[in-house]
Amino acid sequence: MSPDGLNKATEPIDNKMTPEEIQKHTNIINKMSRLDMARMWRHTPVGHIYFDTTLPFYEIFKIRFNELGGFSPEISKEIGW
């Protein structure tokens, strides 16, 4: 569905990531489509690192998703609940 199977729950982390790990995940987010991001936003289990506000990914994800247009009625219908 999305790059690297990121719709599944993540392994526990200690919130200490190397700059290389942060860049890797930032690159993944920047390559995601609007539809992939909408699916992830709606269906990813609680605790995924992209939605952990103690890590930089939440803001990166949110900004990119909004730049792509965020949710629309059409996307919402396509991905369902």
C-alpha positions in Angstrom: 0.0 0.0 0.0 2.6 2.5 1.0 6.4 2.5 0.9 8.1 -0.1 3.1 4.8 -1.5 4.4 4.5 1.5 6.7 0.8 0.9 7.4 1.6 -1.7 10.0 2.4 -0.8 13.6 6.0 0.1 14.2 8.5 -1.5 16.6 9.0 0.3 19.9 11.6 3.0 19.8 13.3 5.1 22.4 12.7 8.4 20.5 16.4 8.7 19.9 17.1 8.5 16.2 20.2 9.2 14.2 20.2 12.0 11.7 20.4 9.3 9.0 17.3 7.6 10.3 15.5 10.9 10.4 16.5 11.7 6.9 15.5 8.2 5.7 11.9 8.6 7.0 11.7 12.2 5.8 12.6 10.9 2.3 9.9 8.3 2.6 7.3 10.8 3.6 8.3 13.1 0.8 7.8 10.4 -1.8 4.4 9.4 -0.6 1.3 10.2 -2.7 -1.6 12.1 -1.3 -3.7 8.9 -1.4 -1.0 6.9 0.5 -0.8 9.7 3.1 -4.6 9.8 3.5 -4.7 6.0 4.0 -1.9 6.2 6.5 -3.5 9.1 8.4 -6.8 7.2 8.7 -5.8 3.6 9.1 -2.4 3.4 10.8 -2.5 2.0 14.3 -1.8 4.3 17.3 1.8 4.6 18.1 3.3 4.8 14.6 6.4 7.0 14.5 5.0 9.3 11.9 2.3 10.4 14.3 4.4 10.6 17.4 4.6 14.3 18.3 7.9 13.9 20.1 9.5 13.1 16.8 9.8 15.5 13.8 7.8 13.3 11.4 4.4 14.4 12.6 5.0 18.0 11.4 6.8 16.9 8.2 3.9 14.5 7.4 1.2 17.1 8.2 2.8 19.9 6.2 3.4 17.7 3.1 -0.1 16.2 3.3 -1.7 19.6 3.5 0.5 20.8 0.6 -0.8 18.0 -1.5 -4.4 18.9 -0.7 -5.1 16.9 2.5 -8.4 15.1 2.7 -11.1 15.6 0.2 -14.6 14.0 0.0 -13.3 11.9 -2.9 -10.2 10.6 -1.1 -12.2 10.0 2.0 -14.7 7.9 0.1 -11.9 6.0 -1.8 -10.1 5.0 1.3 -13.2 4.3 3.5 -13.1 3.5 7.1 
